[in-house]
Amino acid sequence: MPPGTGDAQLTISQQVPLTGAVIVSTPQDIALLDARKGLNMFRQVDVPVLGIVENMSYFKCPHCGEHTNIFSHGGAKDEAKKLDIDFLGEIPLDIEIRETSDGGHPIIDKNPDSPHAEAYRQIAQHVWAKATAILEHKATATPKIVM
């Protein structure tokens, strides 16, 4: 969902059965403020937060290889620690990710052996493991009877 905690996000969170939510944020403080609001909204409607991903975490120049932290770096990881949720990984700001996505073939499809594809795979594995654990717990939980 787009950032925020407006009516659309709240309605979907309450009307659609969700196994969990993944919070995605860029590393700068203002974006993390929105991410924190979203996380708190999911907690209020009893949707488990599976973790946080740092998007546009860094930029690696394709010409010289210099690593630049355009939007800062590590803010989502620090926020995850503060909020006691899992940090799922970081995705760089990268032209190949943008080009392959815009072309309809995400990086994991177009260049599956790239480090960027591996970053997505690792995040997906974390999300899968957490979602599976939640679903297994729900399947074995004793139903509550309310009278």
Backbone as JSON, one array per atom type, in Angstrom:
{
  "sequence": "MPPGTGDAQLTISQQVPLTGAVIVSTPQDIALLDARKGLNMFRQVDVPVLGIVENMSYFKCPHCGEHTNIFSHGGAKDEAKKLDIDFLGEIPLDIEIRETSDGGHPIIDKNPDSPHAEAYRQIAQHVWAKATAILEHKATATPKIVM",
  "N": [[0.85, -1.18, 0.0], [0.36, 2.34, -0.47], [2.29, 4.87, 1.32], [1.19, 5.87, 4.59], [-1.71, 6.25, 6.74], [-4.36, 6.37, 6.09], [-7.91, 6.34, 5.21], [-8.16, 4.39, 3.17], [-6.04, 2.55, 3.62], [-6.64, 1.74, 6.24], [-9.21, 0.62, 5.91], [-8.7, -1.54, 4.13], [-6.98, -3.02, 5.75], [-8.71, -3.81, 7.74], [-10.76, -5.18, 6.41], [-9.76, -7.11, 4.68], [-8.48, -10.34, 4.92], [-5.45, -10.57, 6.37], [-2.26, -12.05, 6.54], [0.05, -10.92, 7.42], [2.09, -7.94, 7.57], [4.48, -6.14, 5.66], [6.71, -3.63, 6.21], [7.92, -1.04, 4.26], [10.47, 1.23, 3.76], [12.29, 4.2, 2.97], [15.6, 5.22, 4.02], [15.67, 7.74, 5.35], [14.82, 10.09, 7.99], [12.21, 11.35, 7.83], [10.73, 9.66, 6.16], [10.78, 7.37, 7.68], [9.2, 8.14, 9.78], [6.61, 8.07, 8.65], [6.57, 5.32, 8.11], [6.63, 4.27, 10.69], [4.13, 5.14, 11.6], [2.46, 3.62, 9.93], [3.17, 1.04, 10.76], [2.26, 1.12, 13.43], [-0.48, 1.38, 12.93], [-1.07, -1.13, 11.76], [-0.52, -2.76, 13.95], [-2.56, -1.9, 15.68], [-4.84, -2.89, 14.45], [-4.5, -5.54, 14.72], [-2.81, -6.89, 12.87], [-0.11, -8.81, 12.17], [3.2, -7.56, 12.11], [5.62, -8.31, 9.87], [8.16, -7.43, 9.4], [10.68, -4.97, 8.48], [11.8, -3.33, 5.53], [14.53, -1.75, 4.01], [14.37, 0.44, 1.49], [15.93, 1.87, -1.41], [18.39, 2.06, -0.19], [21.1, 2.57, -0.6], [23.3, 3.98, -3.1], [25.1, 2.72, -5.74], [27.47, 3.75, -7.88], [27.29, 3.09, -11.31], [29.4, 3.56, -12.97], [31.83, 4.28, -11.65], [31.77, 2.8, -9.35], [31.55, 3.86, -6.84], [30.15, 4.07, -3.61], [27.3, 5.58, -2.45], [25.39, 7.19, -0.03], [22.6, 8.34, -0.58], [20.05, 8.88, 0.53], [20.66, 8.75, 3.2], [21.57, 6.03, 5.38], [20.8, 2.9, 6.78], [18.76, 3.65, 8.46], [16.27, 2.3, 8.54], [17.0, -0.15, 9.57], [17.9, 0.6, 12.12], [15.49, 1.61, 13.09], [13.9, -0.69, 13.11], [15.14, -2.11, 15.14], [14.62, -0.41, 17.32], [11.83, -0.62, 17.42], [11.42, -3.24, 17.91], [11.12, -5.18, 15.85], [11.67, -7.39, 13.05], [14.44, -6.78, 10.92], [14.4, -6.94, 7.55], [15.98, -6.6, 5.29], [17.92, -4.82, 2.78], [17.44, -2.8, -0.1], [19.05, -1.53, -2.9], [19.27, 1.75, -4.47], [19.04, 1.57, -7.73], [19.79, 1.58, -11.17], [19.41, -0.66, -12.84], [17.52, -2.21, -11.46], [15.33, -0.49, -11.6], [14.99, -0.26, -14.41], [14.53, -2.95, -15.25], [12.22, -3.56, -13.81], [10.42, -1.59, -14.76], [10.29, -2.52, -17.35], [8.77, -4.75, -17.11], [9.88, -7.1, -16.29], [11.08, -8.03, -13.52], [14.14, -7.62, -11.61], [14.88, -10.04, -10.42], [13.93, -11.86, -12.2], [15.02, -11.08, -14.68], [17.79, -10.85, -14.24], [18.78, -13.1, -12.51], [21.03, -13.97, -11.08], [22.24, -11.81, -9.99], [23.52, -9.6, -7.39], [21.49, -7.94, -6.48], [19.14, -9.32, -7.07], [19.52, -11.44, -5.35], [19.29, -10.11, -2.89], [16.54, -9.5, -2.9], [15.57, -12.15, -2.91], [16.44, -13.09, -0.4], [15.0, -11.43, 1.32], [12.4, -12.24, 0.64], [12.52, -14.91, 1.51], [12.72, -14.56, 4.3], [10.24, -13.32, 4.8], [8.49, -15.33, 3.93], [9.09, -17.39, 5.77], [8.29, -16.21, 8.21], [5.56, -15.68, 7.71], [4.61, -18.27, 7.26], [5.05, -19.4, 9.78], [3.22, -17.92, 11.28], [0.78, -18.7, 10.1], [0.83, -21.46, 10.64], [0.7, -21.38, 13.41], [-1.84, -20.25, 13.76], [-3.38, -22.31, 12.72], [-3.1, -24.29, 14.61], [-3.97, -23.14, 16.9], [-6.18, -22.87, 19.66], [-9.58, -22.3, 19.27], [-11.32, -19.38, 20.4], [-14.13, -19.19, 22.48], [-16.77, -17.13, 22.69], [-19.18, -15.91, 24.84]],
  "CA": [[0.0, 0.0, 0.0], [1.15, 3.57, -0.39], [2.52, 5.3, 2.71], [0.12, 6.56, 5.28], [-2.66, 5.49, 7.56], [-5.66, 6.94, 5.75], [-9.09, 5.48, 5.15], [-7.94, 3.23, 2.29], [-5.2, 1.58, 4.32], [-7.37, 1.22, 7.4], [-10.3, -0.24, 5.42], [-8.12, -2.79, 3.63], [-6.45, -3.76, 6.91], [-9.82, -4.36, 8.52], [-11.69, -5.95, 5.6], [-9.08, -8.18, 3.95], [-7.72, -11.18, 5.86], [-4.01, -10.44, 6.14], [-1.37, -12.87, 7.37], [1.02, -10.02, 8.01], [2.45, -6.76, 6.79], [5.9, -5.79, 5.55], [6.87, -2.18, 6.14], [9.01, -0.66, 3.37], [10.78, 2.64, 3.95], [13.63, 4.68, 2.66], [16.28, 5.35, 5.31], [15.68, 9.05, 6.0], [13.94, 10.24, 9.15], [10.82, 11.7, 7.5], [10.09, 8.45, 5.64], [10.63, 6.44, 8.8], [8.06, 8.6, 10.56], [5.44, 7.46, 8.0], [6.65, 3.87, 8.3], [6.24, 4.02, 12.08], [2.66, 5.3, 11.67], [1.88, 2.44, 9.3], [3.4, -0.09, 11.66], [1.34, 1.24, 14.57], [-1.84, 1.1, 12.45], [-1.21, -2.58, 11.65], [-0.6, -3.32, 15.3], [-3.87, -1.58, 16.25], [-5.87, -3.74, 13.84], [-4.04, -6.92, 14.96], [-2.13, -7.5, 11.73], [1.29, -8.95, 12.56], [4.21, -6.91, 11.26], [6.64, -9.31, 9.6], [9.46, -6.78, 9.44], [10.87, -3.74, 7.73], [12.78, -3.35, 4.45], [15.05, -0.43, 3.65], [14.43, 0.64, 0.04], [16.85, 2.95, -1.8], [19.31, 2.05, 0.93], [22.36, 3.2, -1.03], [23.49, 4.05, -4.54], [26.44, 2.35, -6.19], [27.63, 4.31, -9.21], [27.62, 2.04, -12.27], [30.6, 3.93, -13.72], [33.06, 4.26, -10.84], [31.62, 1.86, -8.24], [31.47, 4.56, -5.55], [28.96, 3.79, -2.81], [26.82, 6.85, -1.93], [24.17, 7.09, 0.77], [21.82, 9.51, -0.99], [18.97, 9.12, 1.5], [21.19, 8.25, 4.46], [21.69, 4.58, 5.31], [20.66, 2.19, 8.05], [17.66, 4.15, 9.28], [15.24, 1.27, 8.73], [17.56, -1.16, 10.48], [17.85, 1.19, 13.46], [14.07, 1.69, 13.47], [13.47, -2.06, 13.42], [15.66, -2.45, 16.47], [13.86, 0.39, 18.3], [10.44, -1.07, 17.47], [11.45, -4.67, 18.2], [10.65, -5.98, 14.72], [12.77, -7.9, 12.24], [14.94, -6.06, 9.75], [14.36, -7.97, 6.51], [17.03, -6.4, 4.31], [18.0, -3.52, 2.11], [17.43, -2.79, -1.55], [19.72, -0.3, -3.32], [18.76, 2.59, -5.56], [19.86, 1.04, -8.82], [19.18, 1.75, -12.48], [18.98, -1.95, -13.39], [16.27, -2.58, -10.79], [14.28, 0.35, -12.18], [14.77, -0.6, -15.82], [13.91, -4.27, -15.4], [10.85, -3.47, -13.28], [9.61, -0.83, -15.73], [10.15, -3.34, -18.54], [7.87, -5.87, -16.85], [10.66, -8.28, -15.9], [11.86, -7.62, -12.35], [15.55, -8.01, -11.56], [15.0, -11.46, -10.04], [13.63, -12.6, -13.42], [15.91, -10.66, -15.76], [19.19, -11.09, -13.87], [18.59, -13.82, -11.25], [22.28, -14.21, -10.36], [22.8, -10.54, -9.52], [23.41, -9.36, -5.94], [20.2, -7.32, -6.19], [18.16, -10.41, -7.05], [19.76, -12.18, -4.1], [18.71, -9.32, -1.8], [15.09, -9.75, -2.93], [15.34, -13.54, -2.52], [16.62, -13.21, 1.05], [13.84, -10.79, 1.95], [11.26, -13.13, 0.41], [12.67, -16.08, 2.39], [12.36, -14.14, 5.66], [8.8, -13.1, 4.85], [7.85, -16.64, 3.82], [9.26, -18.11, 7.04], [7.46, -15.57, 9.24], [4.15, -15.89, 7.37], [4.35, -19.68, 7.48], [4.96, -19.6, 11.23], [1.95, -17.33, 11.73], [-0.31, -19.56, 9.63], [0.88, -22.71, 11.4], [0.22, -21.09, 14.76], [-3.29, -20.08, 13.67], [-3.97, -23.62, 12.44], [-3.06, -25.12, 15.81], [-4.49, -22.39, 18.05], [-7.5, -23.24, 20.15], [-10.51, -21.19, 19.05], [-11.93, -18.77, 21.59], [-15.58, -19.2, 22.45], [-17.27, -15.94, 23.4], [-20.62, -16.04, 25.15]],
  "C": [[0.89, 1.24, 0.0], [1.32, 3.99, 1.07], [1.28, 5.95, 3.3], [-0.78, 5.62, 6.05], [-4.06, 6.03, 7.33], [-6.75, 5.89, 5.69], [-8.86, 4.24, 4.3], [-7.13, 2.15, 3.0], [-5.95, 0.93, 5.49], [-8.48, 0.26, 6.96], [-9.75, -1.57, 4.93], [-7.63, -3.64, 4.79], [-7.55, -4.42, 7.71], [-10.7, -5.32, 7.73], [-11.07, -7.15, 4.9], [-8.31, -9.03, 4.95], [-6.24, -11.16, 5.51], [-3.23, -11.35, 7.09], [-0.37, -11.98, 8.09], [1.3, -8.86, 7.08], [3.97, -6.6, 6.79], [5.94, -4.28, 5.38], [8.09, -1.9, 5.26], [9.22, 0.84, 3.53], [12.13, 2.96, 3.37], [14.28, 5.05, 3.99], [16.19, 6.71, 6.01], [14.59, 9.2, 7.04], [12.48, 10.49, 8.79], [10.07, 10.49, 6.96], [9.85, 7.45, 6.76], [9.49, 6.85, 9.72], [6.76, 8.03, 9.99], [5.41, 5.95, 8.21], [6.2, 3.49, 9.72], [4.72, 4.14, 12.25], [1.96, 4.08, 11.06], [2.01, 1.21, 10.18], [2.43, -0.05, 12.84], [-0.1, 0.97, 14.16], [-2.05, -0.42, 12.34], [-1.3, -3.23, 13.02], [-1.98, -3.08, 15.92], [-4.98, -2.45, 15.68], [-5.46, -5.22, 13.88], [-3.53, -7.63, 13.71], [-0.65, -7.61, 12.12], [2.22, -8.23, 11.57], [5.37, -7.88, 11.12], [8.05, -8.73, 9.64], [9.49, -5.54, 8.58], [11.99, -3.92, 6.71], [13.24, -1.92, 4.21], [15.22, -0.36, 2.13], [15.3, 1.86, -0.26], [17.9, 3.16, -0.71], [20.64, 2.74, 0.62], [22.37, 3.23, -2.55], [24.93, 3.69, -4.86], [26.57, 2.82, -7.64], [28.04, 3.22, -10.19], [28.91, 2.32, -13.04], [31.88, 3.79, -12.89], [32.98, 3.3, -9.66], [31.51, 2.52, -6.88], [30.12, 4.31, -4.9], [28.54, 5.12, -2.16], [25.5, 6.62, -1.21], [23.32, 8.33, 0.52], [20.76, 9.87, 0.05], [19.36, 8.72, 2.92], [21.31, 6.73, 4.31], [21.52, 4.0, 6.7], [19.52, 2.65, 8.92], [16.59, 3.11, 9.55], [15.73, 0.18, 9.68], [17.53, -0.66, 11.93], [16.41, 1.25, 13.98], [13.53, 0.32, 13.86], [13.92, -2.45, 14.82], [14.88, -1.7, 17.56], [12.45, -0.16, 18.51], [10.3, -2.56, 17.73], [10.75, -5.49, 17.11], [11.86, -6.41, 13.91], [13.15, -6.92, 11.14], [15.11, -7.1, 8.66], [15.43, -7.8, 5.45], [16.97, -5.03, 3.68], [18.08, -3.72, 0.6], [18.08, -1.48, -1.99], [18.89, 0.51, -4.31], [19.63, 2.25, -6.75], [19.11, 1.12, -10.14], [18.68, 0.43, -13.06], [17.68, -2.43, -12.75], [15.12, -1.79, -11.4], [13.98, -0.06, -13.62], [14.08, -1.95, -15.99], [12.48, -4.27, -14.89], [9.94, -2.73, -14.25], [9.36, -1.64, -17.0], [9.28, -4.57, -18.34], [8.58, -7.16, -16.46], [11.56, -7.88, -14.73], [13.26, -8.23, -12.35], [15.73, -9.5, -11.25], [14.69, -12.38, -11.22], [14.68, -12.33, -14.49], [17.38, -10.99, -15.48], [19.23, -11.83, -12.53], [19.87, -14.08, -10.45], [22.91, -12.94, -9.81], [22.67, -10.41, -8.0], [22.06, -8.74, -5.57], [19.1, -8.37, -6.15], [18.31, -11.22, -5.77], [19.18, -11.43, -2.9], [17.2, -9.53, -1.74], [14.77, -11.17, -2.48], [15.43, -13.71, -1.0], [15.45, -12.58, 1.81], [12.62, -11.7, 1.83], [11.33, -14.37, 1.31], [12.31, -15.74, 3.83], [10.85, -13.97, 5.8], [8.05, -14.44, 4.81], [7.92, -17.39, 5.15], [8.36, -17.52, 8.13], [5.98, -15.81, 8.97], [3.75, -17.34, 7.61], [4.19, -19.97, 8.97], [3.64, -19.06, 11.78], [0.78, -18.24, 11.34], [-0.33, -20.89, 10.36], [0.36, -22.51, 12.81], [-1.3, -20.95, 14.77], [-3.99, -21.42, 13.48], [-4.03, -24.48, 13.69], [-3.62, -24.42, 17.03], [-5.89, -22.87, 18.4], [-8.45, -22.06, 19.93], [-11.08, -20.67, 20.36], [-13.45, -18.81, 21.42], [-16.04, -18.03, 23.32], [-18.75, -16.09, 23.6], [-21.15, -14.73, 25.64]]
}
